[in-house]
Amino acid sequence: MTKKVTIIGNGGREDSLRWKLRTEGVEIMVVSTYSAQNYLTVIGPEAPIAEGLTDELESKNIPVFGPSKLAGRLETSKLWAKQFMLRNDIPTAKWSTHKRSEGIHYNGNIPIVIKEDGLCGGKGVAVCKTKEEILKAKEDFRTNKFKSTSNKILVEEYLEGEEASCFVLTDGKSYKILPYCQDYKRVGEGDTGPNTGGMGAYAPAPVITNKLKALIEKDIIIPTINGMQEEGIPYKGVLYIGLMIRQGMPYVIEYNVRFGDPECQVLMMLMKSDLLPYLEAVAFETLDTLPDPEFHDGSAMTVVMCSGGYPGEYKKGFKIDLWDRTHFVSPYTQVFHAGVKWKDDHYITDGGRVLNVTAKGKTLQEARDRAYKMVEKISWEGSFYRKDIGHRAL
């Protein structure tokens, strides 16, 4: 009998999960109500988790891949996450908390990092390296430019180093570590300009050595999973740990309670094992019965194609010119839909991040060449993308 899965969310991350599951013969369901369904629901974005969708579905005996509302505080409240790390001796940057109404105060050291406590779609962070940038950030945060769900602001020590993304599948007790990734958050080449939801990513990340893997598992992954369990809020789902590697030591920048976007896309391209058994094992708390998932040798890379003006204001509705639609079934390249809509027999833009062009290869250079070759065949009015994705590892 064909298995059925509901995936909540409509971005590139969710499109890559749908693609992977369909290659396994899984039927992806689209429903308007969850009360009548009794098959696995996979929650893609963080907002439904923050709203308590996992709790609601589980109360109706519907299996869910995704953490509870309380466990979701690892992402929905950066202050709560920092306090959790402090309680569990998990390495992170030094920090202080401020009320929005009282303004931001700091000790004069530059650079600093200013963060919103609540959800902001990945954009409520300012890395300030000059006094002018601090003044601008103070005004942005005072006026709640990023529409945070909290009235608190964090000021953090700036950690100089190289970032990496760690993804862990966990049922609250057991865990499986996926390949480490690196993503590109800034909109411009050379990591310039404002933060975005993500402009590209690749895996595996060579910055994460075997020595670092052991340190991250011992000092961060195990204390996080055990700490959540000991506090009575076991974490079930995929845990995304944003890391900074400074002088050979890993520090947690932040937690996220879902797959990264666009890191998920490269992971799905590399995953050799079927995904569904792992999603089910997390939901039913049987992850310890499965072996570690297998991944293809080589590398994968995603380039995000965006609407002109993103991450600021942008227009929608432009026709997307595709050189050749056969790329959607290529064994080496996939184009995942993020901000796209089908209208009048063609695709049109419907968001800031529009397409995620993802490719794999025997080496990162081969994956990169394949991704950019496909990017060059797709266009629409005002489209743009970063041309330096993958450069850190080449």
C-alpha positions as CSV (number, residue, x, y, z in Angstrom):
1,M,0.0,0.0,0.0
2,T,1.3,3.5,-0.9
3,K,2.2,5.5,2.1
4,K,1.0,9.0,2.5
5,V,2.6,12.1,4.0
6,T,1.4,15.6,4.5
7,I,4.1,18.3,4.3
8,I,3.3,21.7,5.8
9,G,5.0,24.7,4.0
10,N,5.5,25.8,0.5
11,G,9.1,27.0,0.2
12,G,12.1,25.4,-1.5
13,R,12.9,23.4,1.6
14,E,9.4,21.8,1.5
15,D,9.7,21.3,-2.3
16,S,13.0,19.3,-1.8
17,L,11.3,17.1,0.9
18,R,8.4,16.4,-1.4
19,W,10.8,15.6,-4.3
20,K,12.9,13.2,-2.1
21,L,9.8,11.4,-0.8
22,R,8.2,11.1,-4.2
23,T,11.4,9.3,-5.4
24,E,10.6,6.8,-2.7
25,G,7.1,6.2,-4.0
26,V,5.4,8.2,-1.2
27,E,2.1,10.1,-2.0
28,I,2.3,13.7,-0.8
29,M,-1.1,14.9,0.5
30,V,-2.5,18.4,0.2
31,V,-5.3,19.0,2.8
32,S,-7.2,21.9,4.1
33,T,-7.9,20.3,7.5
34,Y,-5.9,17.9,9.6
35,S,-8.6,16.5,11.9
36,A,-9.7,13.8,9.4
37,Q,-6.2,12.6,8.4
38,N,-4.3,9.8,10.1
39,Y,-0.9,9.8,8.3
40,L,2.4,11.4,9.1
41,T,2.6,15.2,9.0
42,V,5.9,16.8,8.4
43,I,6.1,20.5,9.5
44,G,8.6,22.5,7.4
45,P,8.7,26.1,8.7
46,E,9.0,27.4,12.2
47,A,5.8,29.4,12.4
48,P,3.4,26.5,12.7
49,I,5.6,25.0,15.4
50,A,5.5,28.3,17.3
51,E,1.7,28.3,17.0
52,G,1.5,24.8,18.5
53,L,0.5,22.7,15.5
54,T,2.5,19.7,16.7
55,D,0.6,19.7,20.0
56,E,-2.7,20.0,18.2
57,L,-2.1,17.2,15.8
58,E,-0.7,14.8,18.5
59,S,-3.7,15.5,20.7
60,K,-5.7,13.9,17.7
61,N,-3.3,11.0,17.5
62,I,-1.8,12.2,14.3
63,P,1.9,11.3,14.0
64,V,4.1,14.4,13.5
65,F,7.6,15.1,12.5
66,G,8.3,18.4,14.4
67,P,8.8,19.6,18.0
68,S,6.2,20.8,20.4
69,K,5.5,24.4,21.0
70,L,7.5,24.4,24.2
71,A,10.5,22.6,22.6
72,G,10.3,25.1,19.8
73,R,11.4,27.8,22.1
74,L,15.0,26.9,21.1
75,E,14.2,29.0,18.0
76,T,11.2,31.1,18.9
77,S,13.0,32.7,21.8
78,K,16.7,33.4,21.5
79,L,16.7,34.5,25.1
80,W,15.2,31.2,26.3
81,A,17.7,29.3,24.1
82,K,20.6,31.3,25.6
83,Q,19.4,30.6,29.1
84,F,19.1,26.9,28.2
85,M,22.7,26.9,26.9
86,L,23.8,28.5,30.2
87,R,22.0,25.9,32.3
88,N,23.6,23.1,30.3
89,D,27.1,24.4,29.8
90,I,26.8,24.6,26.1
91,P,29.4,26.9,24.5
92,T,28.0,30.1,23.0
93,A,28.8,33.8,22.8
94,K,28.5,36.1,25.8
95,W,25.3,38.1,25.8
96,S,23.0,40.6,27.5
97,T,19.3,41.3,27.3
98,H,17.5,44.6,26.8
99,K,13.9,45.7,26.6
100,R,13.0,47.4,23.3
101,S,11.5,50.4,25.2
102,E,14.7,50.9,27.1
103,G,17.0,50.9,24.1
104,I,20.3,49.0,23.5
105,H,23.3,49.4,25.7
106,Y,26.7,47.9,25.2
107,N,30.2,48.2,26.7
108,G,31.7,50.0,23.7
109,N,33.5,47.1,22.2
110,I,33.2,46.7,18.4
111,P,32.1,44.6,16.6
112,I,28.9,43.4,18.3
113,V,25.9,41.3,17.2
114,I,22.4,42.5,17.9
115,K,19.5,40.0,17.7
116,E,15.7,40.0,18.1
117,D,14.5,37.6,20.7
118,G,11.5,36.5,18.7
119,L,10.9,35.1,15.2
120,C,11.8,37.4,12.3
121,G,12.0,35.0,9.3
122,G,15.8,34.8,9.7
123,K,16.3,38.6,9.3
124,G,16.4,39.9,12.8
125,V,20.1,40.0,13.2
126,A,22.6,42.9,12.7
127,V,26.4,42.3,12.8
128,C,27.7,45.8,13.6
129,K,31.4,46.5,12.9
130,T,31.3,50.3,13.1
131,K,29.6,52.9,15.3
132,E,27.5,54.0,12.3
133,E,26.2,50.5,11.9
134,I,25.4,50.3,15.6
135,L,23.4,53.6,15.4
136,K,21.4,52.3,12.4
137,A,20.8,49.0,14.1
138,K,19.6,50.7,17.3
139,E,17.0,52.6,15.3
140,D,15.9,49.4,13.4
141,F,15.5,47.5,16.6
142,R,13.8,50.3,18.5
143,T,11.2,50.6,15.8
144,N,10.9,46.8,15.5
145,K,11.7,46.9,11.8
146,F,11.8,43.1,11.6
147,K,8.4,42.6,13.2
148,S,9.6,40.4,16.0
149,T,7.1,38.6,18.2
150,S,9.0,39.7,21.4
151,N,9.8,43.0,23.0
152,K,13.3,41.8,24.1
153,I,16.6,42.3,22.2
154,L,19.9,40.5,22.7
155,V,23.4,42.0,22.4
156,E,26.1,39.4,21.8
157,E,29.8,39.1,21.7
158,Y,31.0,38.9,18.1
159,L,32.7,35.6,17.4
160,E,35.3,35.7,14.6
161,G,35.6,32.5,12.7
162,E,33.9,30.3,10.1
163,E,30.2,29.3,10.3
164,A,28.7,25.8,9.7
165,S,25.3,24.2,10.0
166,C,24.7,21.0,11.9
167,F,21.5,19.0,11.4
168,V,20.4,16.3,13.8
169,L,17.4,13.9,13.6
170,T,16.2,13.1,17.1
171,D,13.2,11.4,18.7
172,G,14.1,13.0,22.0
173,K,16.4,10.2,23.1
174,S,18.3,8.8,20.1
175,Y,19.8,10.9,17.3
176,K,21.4,10.7,13.9
177,I,23.8,13.4,12.6
178,L,23.5,14.5,9.0
179,P,26.3,15.9,6.8
180,Y,27.5,19.3,7.9
181,C,26.7,22.2,5.6
182,Q,27.7,25.8,5.0
183,D,25.2,28.5,3.9
184,Y,25.4,32.1,2.7
185,K,23.2,34.5,4.5
186,R,24.3,37.9,3.2
187,V,22.7,39.1,-0.1
188,G,25.9,40.2,-1.8
189,E,29.1,38.6,-3.0
190,G,31.9,38.6,-0.4
191,D,29.3,38.3,2.3
192,T,28.2,41.9,2.0
193,G,24.8,43.6,2.4
194,P,21.9,42.7,4.6
195,N,21.0,39.2,5.9
196,T,18.5,37.1,3.9
197,G,16.7,33.8,4.4
198,G,19.7,32.2,2.6
199,M,21.4,32.8,-0.8
200,G,23.0,29.4,-1.2
201,A,24.6,26.4,0.5
202,Y,26.8,23.3,0.0
203,A,27.6,20.1,1.7
204,P,29.6,18.5,3.1
205,A,31.5,21.4,4.8
206,P,35.3,20.7,4.9
207,V,35.8,23.1,7.8
208,I,34.2,20.4,10.0
209,T,37.1,17.9,10.6
210,N,36.7,14.6,12.4
211,K,38.1,16.2,15.6
212,L,35.5,19.0,15.4
213,K,32.7,16.4,14.8
214,A,33.6,14.6,18.0
215,L,33.7,17.9,19.9
216,I,30.4,19.1,18.6
217,E,28.7,15.8,19.4
218,K,30.2,15.7,23.0
219,D,29.9,19.4,23.9
220,I,26.8,20.5,22.0
221,I,24.5,17.8,20.5
222,I,24.4,15.4,23.5
223,P,24.0,18.1,26.1
224,T,21.2,19.7,24.1
225,I,19.2,16.5,23.6
226,N,19.8,15.4,27.2
227,G,19.1,18.8,28.6
228,M,15.7,19.1,26.8
229,Q,14.7,15.6,28.1
230,E,15.8,16.4,31.6
231,E,13.7,19.6,31.6
232,G,10.6,17.6,30.6
233,I,10.4,18.9,27.1
234,P,12.0,16.3,24.9
235,Y,12.9,17.5,21.4
236,K,11.5,15.5,18.5
237,G,12.2,16.5,14.9
238,V,15.2,17.9,13.1
239,L,17.4,20.2,15.2
240,Y,19.4,22.7,13.2
241,I,22.4,24.1,15.2
242,G,24.1,27.1,13.7
243,L,27.8,26.9,14.6
244,M,30.8,29.3,14.7
245,I,34.2,27.6,14.6
246,R,36.6,29.9,16.4
247,Q,40.2,28.9,17.0
248,G,39.4,25.3,16.5
249,M,36.5,25.3,18.9
250,P,32.7,25.1,18.2
251,Y,30.2,27.6,19.6
252,V,26.5,27.7,19.1
253,I,25.3,30.8,17.3
254,E,21.6,29.8,17.4
255,Y,19.2,26.9,17.3
256,N,16.5,26.4,14.7
257,V,13.7,23.9,15.0
258,R,13.4,22.8,11.3
259,F,15.6,22.0,8.3
260,G,17.6,25.0,7.0
261,D,16.6,26.6,3.8
262,P,18.6,26.1,1.5
263,E,20.6,23.5,3.4
264,C,17.8,21.0,3.2
265,Q,18.0,21.0,-0.6
266,V,21.6,19.9,-0.7
267,L,21.0,17.3,2.0
268,M,18.1,15.8,0.1
269,M,20.2,15.7,-3.1
270,L,22.9,13.8,-1.2
271,M,20.7,11.4,0.8
272,K,21.1,7.8,-0.4
273,S,18.9,6.2,2.2
274,D,15.1,6.5,2.0
275,L,14.0,9.5,4.1
276,L,10.5,8.3,5.1
277,P,11.7,5.6,7.6
278,Y,13.7,8.3,9.5
279,L,10.7,10.7,9.6
280,E,8.5,7.9,10.9
281,A,11.1,6.8,13.5
282,V,11.3,10.3,14.9
283,A,7.5,10.6,15.1
284,F,7.1,7.2,16.8
285,E,10.3,7.5,18.9
286,T,12.0,4.4,17.4
287,L,15.0,6.1,15.9
288,D,17.4,3.7,17.8
289,T,16.2,0.8,15.6
290,L,17.6,2.3,12.4
291,P,21.1,2.5,11.2
292,D,22.8,5.8,10.4
293,P,21.4,7.1,7.1
294,E,23.7,6.8,4.0
295,F,24.6,9.6,1.7
296,H,26.1,9.7,-1.7
297,D,29.8,10.4,-2.1
298,G,30.7,13.8,-3.4
299,S,29.1,17.2,-2.8
300,A,26.0,19.1,-3.5
301,M,25.4,22.8,-3.9
302,T,22.3,25.2,-4.1
303,V,22.2,28.6,-5.7
304,V,19.2,30.7,-4.8
305,M,17.7,32.9,-7.5
306,C,15.9,35.9,-6.2
307,S,13.5,38.7,-7.2
308,G,15.1,42.1,-7.8
309,G,15.0,44.2,-4.6
310,Y,15.1,41.2,-2.2
311,P,15.5,41.2,0.8
312,G,13.8,44.6,0.7
313,E,10.7,45.4,-1.4
314,Y,10.3,43.4,-4.6
315,K,7.6,42.9,-7.3
316,K,5.9,39.6,-8.1
317,G,4.3,38.2,-11.2
318,F,7.2,38.1,-13.7
319,K,7.2,35.2,-16.2
320,I,10.1,32.8,-15.6
321,D,11.9,31.9,-18.8
322,L,13.2,28.3,-18.5
323,W,15.6,27.1,-21.2
324,D,14.7,23.5,-20.8
325,R,12.1,21.9,-18.5
326,T,13.9,18.5,-18.6
327,H,16.2,19.8,-15.9
328,F,13.4,19.0,-13.4
329,V,14.2,15.3,-13.8
330,S,17.9,15.4,-14.2
331,P,19.9,12.9,-12.0
332,Y,22.4,15.6,-11.2
333,T,20.4,18.9,-11.1
334,Q,17.1,19.8,-9.6
335,V,15.3,23.2,-9.6
336,F,13.2,23.5,-6.4
337,H,10.4,25.9,-6.3
338,A,10.4,28.5,-3.4
339,G,8.5,31.7,-4.5
340,V,6.8,30.4,-7.6
341,K,3.2,30.1,-8.9
342,W,1.7,28.5,-12.0
343,K,-0.4,30.8,-14.1
344,D,-1.6,30.9,-17.7
345,D,0.5,27.8,-18.7
346,H,3.8,29.2,-17.3
347,Y,5.6,29.8,-14.0
348,I,5.6,33.3,-12.5
349,T,7.5,34.8,-9.6
350,D,5.6,34.9,-6.3
351,G,8.3,35.6,-3.6
352,G,11.7,37.0,-2.8
353,R,13.6,33.8,-3.0
354,V,12.1,32.2,-6.1
355,L,14.1,29.2,-7.3
356,N,16.7,26.9,-5.6
357,V,19.0,25.5,-8.3
358,T,20.6,22.4,-6.8
359,A,23.2,20.1,-8.2
360,K,25.5,17.3,-7.1
361,G,28.8,16.0,-8.3
362,K,31.8,13.9,-7.5
363,T,33.5,17.1,-6.2
364,L,32.2,20.4,-5.0
365,Q,33.7,22.0,-8.1
366,E,31.7,19.7,-10.3
367,A,28.5,20.3,-8.4
368,R,29.1,24.1,-8.5
369,D,29.7,24.0,-12.3
370,R,26.5,22.1,-12.8
371,A,24.4,24.4,-10.6
372,Y,25.7,27.6,-12.2
373,K,25.3,26.1,-15.7
374,M,21.6,25.6,-15.0
375,V,21.2,29.0,-13.3
376,E,22.4,30.7,-16.5
377,K,19.6,29.1,-18.5
378,I,16.8,30.6,-16.2
379,S,15.8,34.2,-16.0
380,W,13.1,36.7,-15.4
381,E,12.9,40.5,-15.2
382,G,15.1,41.7,-12.3
383,S,16.4,38.2,-11.3
384,F,19.7,38.0,-9.5
385,Y,21.8,35.5,-7.6
386,R,25.2,35.3,-5.8
387,K,28.0,34.2,-8.0
388,D,30.4,33.1,-5.2
389,I,28.5,30.2,-3.6
390,G,31.0,27.5,-2.6
391,H,34.0,29.7,-2.7
392,R,35.0,29.1,0.9
393,A,35.7,25.4,0.2
394,L,37.5,25.8,-3.2
